[in-house]
Amino acid sequence: MPHGHQAVESWLQTQPAVSALYLKTISTHGTECGADGSVVGDDGAETAFSHVFSFAGHAKTAQIRTVRSYLVSLKTPMTR
């Protein structure tokens, strides 16, 4: 089972194409940062997201230690 950036790449390849990205909040403090908003797929489906990243240190080059992600379906895809 992939982990790290390979796991993210594998997951992204299974997701439908995105036609719009809306960012509501981006916040950073210490070794954590987060972002929330929503994405709209080419099929009209809308999904809200929240991602929280924890970094290994304070340096700009610090590696990501953990990611917590929450996805909520807001609108189902249009039927064709």
C-alpha positions as CSV (number, residue, x, y, z in Angstrom):
1,M,0.0,0.0,0.0
2,P,1.5,3.4,-1.0
3,H,2.2,6.0,1.6
4,G,3.5,9.6,1.6
5,H,3.3,11.6,-1.6
6,Q,2.7,8.3,-3.6
7,A,-0.5,7.7,-1.7
8,V,-1.7,11.3,-2.5
9,E,-0.8,10.9,-6.1
10,S,-2.7,7.5,-6.3
11,W,-5.8,9.0,-4.7
12,L,-5.8,12.1,-6.9
13,Q,-5.7,9.9,-10.0
14,T,-9.0,8.3,-8.9
15,Q,-10.8,11.6,-8.5
16,P,-12.9,13.3,-11.2
17,A,-11.7,16.4,-13.0
18,V,-12.3,19.7,-11.2
19,S,-13.8,22.7,-12.8
20,A,-13.6,25.1,-9.8
21,L,-11.8,25.5,-6.6
22,Y,-13.0,27.8,-3.8
23,L,-10.7,28.5,-0.9
24,K,-12.4,30.0,2.2
25,T,-9.7,30.0,4.8
26,I,-5.9,29.4,4.9
27,S,-4.3,29.6,8.3
28,T,-0.9,29.0,9.6
29,H,0.6,29.0,13.1
30,G,3.7,27.3,14.4
31,T,4.1,23.9,12.8
32,E,0.5,23.5,11.7
33,C,-1.5,25.0,8.8
34,G,-4.9,24.3,7.4
35,A,-7.2,25.2,4.5
36,D,-10.9,24.8,3.8
37,G,-13.2,25.4,0.9
38,S,-14.9,23.5,-1.8
39,V,-14.3,22.0,-5.2
40,V,-16.8,21.5,-8.1
41,G,-16.2,18.6,-10.5
42,D,-16.8,18.7,-14.2
43,D,-19.9,16.7,-13.5
44,G,-21.4,19.4,-11.2
45,A,-20.7,17.5,-7.9
46,E,-19.6,19.8,-5.1
47,T,-17.5,18.7,-2.2
48,A,-16.4,20.7,0.8
49,F,-13.0,20.0,2.3
50,S,-10.8,20.8,5.2
51,H,-7.1,19.8,5.3
52,V,-4.8,20.2,8.3
53,F,-1.1,19.8,7.8
54,S,1.5,19.2,10.6
55,F,5.1,20.0,9.7
56,A,8.3,18.5,11.2
57,G,9.6,21.9,12.1
58,H,9.4,25.7,11.5
59,A,11.7,26.0,8.6
60,K,10.3,26.7,5.1
61,T,11.8,23.5,4.0
62,A,10.3,21.4,6.8
63,Q,8.7,18.1,5.6
64,I,5.0,17.4,6.2
65,R,4.6,15.0,9.2
66,T,0.8,14.3,9.0
67,V,-2.2,15.4,7.1
68,R,-5.8,15.2,8.3
69,S,-8.5,15.6,5.6
70,Y,-12.3,15.9,5.8
71,L,-14.5,15.7,2.8
72,V,-18.2,16.4,2.7
73,S,-20.5,15.9,-0.3
74,L,-22.6,19.1,-0.8
75,K,-24.1,18.5,-4.2
76,T,-24.4,15.3,-6.1
77,P,-23.3,15.0,-9.8
78,M,-25.8,16.0,-12.5
79,T,-27.4,13.1,-14.2
80,R,-26.9,13.0,-18.0
